[in-house]
């Protein structure tokens, strides 16, 4: 409708919490903190595989690296899907590039993360619904995701199914001169985990100085 103005929502997915923020006229009008983050993904994986949370976190990192490497080679890594969950699954298997995730382990991890992703997506969807109902005449067309867990493809895919808005991963350092700055080797291209730090550093800056 012509009288509506499209808004964007900001969602920061951290290790312990996910924070949903909406603003109006330069002021924050809605904040909701959801007690679901990366740690819950790790705990769910640990419970399914019978391993420690720290081991689950390391396996998630390995899965992420496998997905990145496969994407670069144009290969497809199994995504969200159903599988039988055995009580004992081999964690690693040998390969040309060293130990990699066993296929059954990978699928159990994907299924475990899918359960948490569905739960988190439902909570985020409720926030969007509440905002559009509470602030009449407002419609949200885009959701910007940031935080250390915003790279999780399984979560992003679930969100794209559940939210009827455009999903965008933040690039807080886009436009900055990064020529002489070296990040750790595990830092990925978008650097969306820097969103809060960049926002705080720019607070009060008027752009003229």
C-alpha positions as CSV (number, residue, x, y, z in Angstrom):
1,X,0.0,0.0,0.0
2,X,1.1,3.5,-0.8
3,X,0.8,4.8,2.8
4,X,3.2,2.1,4.1
5,X,7.0,2.6,4.4
6,X,9.2,-0.4,4.3
7,X,11.5,-1.0,7.3
8,X,14.4,-3.2,7.9
9,X,15.0,-5.4,11.0
10,X,18.5,-6.0,12.5
11,X,19.3,-9.4,14.0
12,X,22.5,-10.1,15.8
13,X,23.1,-13.8,16.3
14,X,25.7,-14.4,19.0
15,X,27.0,-17.3,21.0
16,X,24.4,-17.2,23.7
17,X,21.7,-14.8,22.6
18,X,20.1,-13.5,19.4
19,X,19.0,-9.9,19.5
20,X,16.2,-8.5,17.2
21,X,16.1,-4.7,16.8
22,X,13.7,-2.4,14.9
23,X,14.0,1.4,14.8
24,X,11.7,4.3,13.8
25,X,12.9,7.8,12.9
26,X,16.5,7.0,14.1
27,X,15.3,5.7,17.4
28,X,15.1,2.1,18.6
29,X,11.4,1.2,19.0
30,X,11.7,-2.6,19.6
31,X,14.3,-4.9,21.1
32,X,13.9,-8.5,21.9
33,X,16.6,-10.8,23.2
34,X,16.2,-14.5,22.4
35,X,18.1,-17.0,24.5
36,X,19.3,-19.0,21.5
37,X,22.7,-18.7,19.9
38,X,25.7,-20.7,18.7
39,X,26.1,-22.4,22.0
40,X,22.7,-24.1,21.6
41,X,23.8,-25.4,18.2
42,X,26.9,-26.9,19.9
43,X,24.9,-28.4,22.8
44,X,22.4,-30.1,20.4
45,X,25.3,-31.6,18.3
46,X,27.1,-32.7,21.5
47,X,23.9,-34.5,22.8
48,X,23.3,-36.2,19.4
49,X,26.9,-37.4,19.0
50,X,27.6,-38.1,22.7
51,X,30.6,-35.8,22.7
52,X,31.6,-32.7,24.7
53,X,30.4,-29.2,23.8
54,X,33.9,-28.1,23.0
55,X,34.3,-31.1,20.6
56,X,31.0,-30.2,19.0
57,X,32.2,-26.6,18.5
58,X,35.3,-27.9,16.8
59,X,33.3,-30.2,14.5
60,X,31.0,-27.2,13.5
61,X,34.2,-25.3,12.6
62,X,35.3,-28.2,10.5
63,X,31.9,-28.5,8.8
64,X,32.0,-24.8,8.0
65,X,35.5,-25.1,6.4
66,X,34.3,-28.1,4.4
67,X,31.3,-26.2,3.1
68,X,33.5,-23.2,2.2
69,X,36.0,-25.4,0.4
70,X,33.2,-27.3,-1.4
71,X,31.6,-24.0,-2.5
72,X,34.9,-22.8,-3.9
73,X,35.1,-26.1,-5.9
74,X,31.5,-25.8,-7.0
75,X,30.5,-29.0,-5.1
76,X,27.4,-29.5,-3.0
77,X,27.6,-30.5,0.7
78,X,24.5,-32.2,2.1
79,X,22.2,-29.7,3.6
80,X,19.2,-29.9,5.9
81,X,17.6,-33.3,5.7
82,X,16.4,-36.4,7.6
83,X,18.6,-39.3,8.6
84,X,18.5,-42.1,11.0
85,X,20.2,-41.2,14.2
86,X,22.5,-44.0,15.5
87,X,23.8,-44.1,19.0
88,X,27.4,-44.4,17.7
89,X,28.8,-42.6,14.8
90,X,32.4,-42.3,13.5
91,X,33.5,-38.7,13.8
92,X,36.3,-38.4,11.3
93,X,37.4,-40.2,8.2
94,X,40.7,-40.1,6.3
95,X,41.0,-38.3,3.1
96,X,43.4,-36.8,0.7
97,X,43.6,-33.6,2.8
98,X,43.7,-35.3,6.1
99,X,40.8,-36.2,8.5
100,X,37.4,-35.0,7.3
101,X,33.9,-35.5,8.7
102,X,32.3,-38.9,8.3
103,X,29.2,-38.6,6.1
104,X,26.9,-40.0,8.8
105,X,28.4,-37.6,11.4
106,X,27.9,-34.7,9.1
107,X,24.2,-35.6,8.6
108,X,23.6,-35.9,12.3
109,X,25.2,-32.5,12.8
110,X,23.1,-30.9,10.0
111,X,19.9,-32.4,11.5
112,X,20.8,-31.2,15.0
113,X,21.5,-27.7,13.8
114,X,18.3,-27.7,11.7
115,X,16.2,-28.3,14.9
116,X,17.8,-25.3,16.6
117,X,17.6,-23.2,13.5
118,X,13.9,-23.9,13.2
119,X,13.3,-22.9,16.8
120,X,15.3,-19.7,16.4
121,X,13.6,-18.8,13.1
122,X,10.2,-19.2,14.7
123,X,11.2,-16.8,17.5
124,X,12.5,-14.3,15.1
125,X,9.4,-14.6,12.9
126,X,7.2,-13.8,16.0
127,X,9.2,-10.6,16.5
128,X,8.6,-9.5,13.0
129,X,4.9,-10.3,13.3
130,X,4.6,-8.4,16.6
131,X,6.3,-5.4,15.1
132,X,4.1,-5.1,12.1
133,X,0.9,-5.6,14.3
134,X,2.0,-3.1,17.0
135,X,3.2,-0.4,14.6
136,X,0.4,-0.1,12.2
137,X,1.3,1.0,8.7
138,X,4.8,-0.4,9.0
139,X,6.0,-3.3,6.9
140,X,9.4,-5.0,7.1
141,X,10.9,-6.0,3.7
142,X,14.5,-6.8,4.8
143,X,16.3,-8.5,7.7
144,X,20.0,-7.7,8.2
145,X,21.9,-10.4,10.0
146,X,25.1,-9.9,11.9
147,X,27.1,-11.5,14.7
148,X,29.5,-14.5,14.8
149,X,26.7,-17.0,14.0
150,X,25.3,-15.1,11.1
151,X,27.5,-17.2,8.8
152,X,25.5,-20.4,9.6
153,X,24.0,-21.4,6.2
154,X,21.6,-23.9,7.8
155,X,20.1,-21.1,9.8
156,X,19.9,-18.7,6.9
157,X,18.2,-21.2,4.7
158,X,15.6,-21.9,7.4
159,X,15.0,-18.1,7.8
160,X,14.6,-17.7,4.1
161,X,11.8,-20.2,4.2
162,X,10.1,-18.9,7.3
163,X,10.5,-15.1,6.9
164,X,8.7,-13.4,4.0
165,X,11.4,-10.8,3.8
166,X,14.8,-10.4,2.1
167,X,17.7,-11.9,4.1
168,X,20.9,-10.0,4.0
169,X,24.2,-10.7,5.9
170,X,25.8,-7.5,7.1
171,X,29.1,-6.2,5.8
172,X,30.0,-3.7,8.5
173,X,33.5,-3.0,7.2
174,X,32.4,-2.5,3.6
175,X,33.8,0.8,2.3
176,X,36.7,0.8,4.8
177,X,40.2,0.7,3.5
178,X,41.4,-2.8,4.5
179,X,44.5,-2.9,2.4
180,X,47.0,-3.0,5.3
181,X,44.9,-4.9,7.8
182,X,45.4,-8.6,8.4
183,X,42.7,-10.7,10.0
184,X,43.1,-14.2,11.4
185,X,43.0,-16.9,8.7
186,X,39.6,-18.1,9.8
187,X,37.9,-14.8,9.3
188,X,35.5,-15.0,6.4
189,X,34.8,-12.4,3.8
190,X,31.8,-10.5,5.2
191,X,33.2,-10.0,8.7
192,X,29.6,-9.6,10.0
193,X,30.8,-10.3,13.6
194,X,32.3,-6.8,13.6
195,X,28.9,-5.0,13.3
196,X,28.5,-4.1,17.0
197,X,32.1,-2.9,17.3
198,X,31.8,-0.7,14.1
199,X,28.5,0.7,15.3
200,X,29.9,1.7,18.7
201,X,33.0,3.2,17.2
202,X,30.9,5.4,14.9
203,X,28.5,6.5,17.6
204,X,28.3,10.3,17.7
205,X,30.3,10.7,14.5
206,X,28.7,13.3,12.3
207,X,30.6,12.5,9.2
208,X,32.1,16.0,8.8
209,X,35.3,15.5,10.8
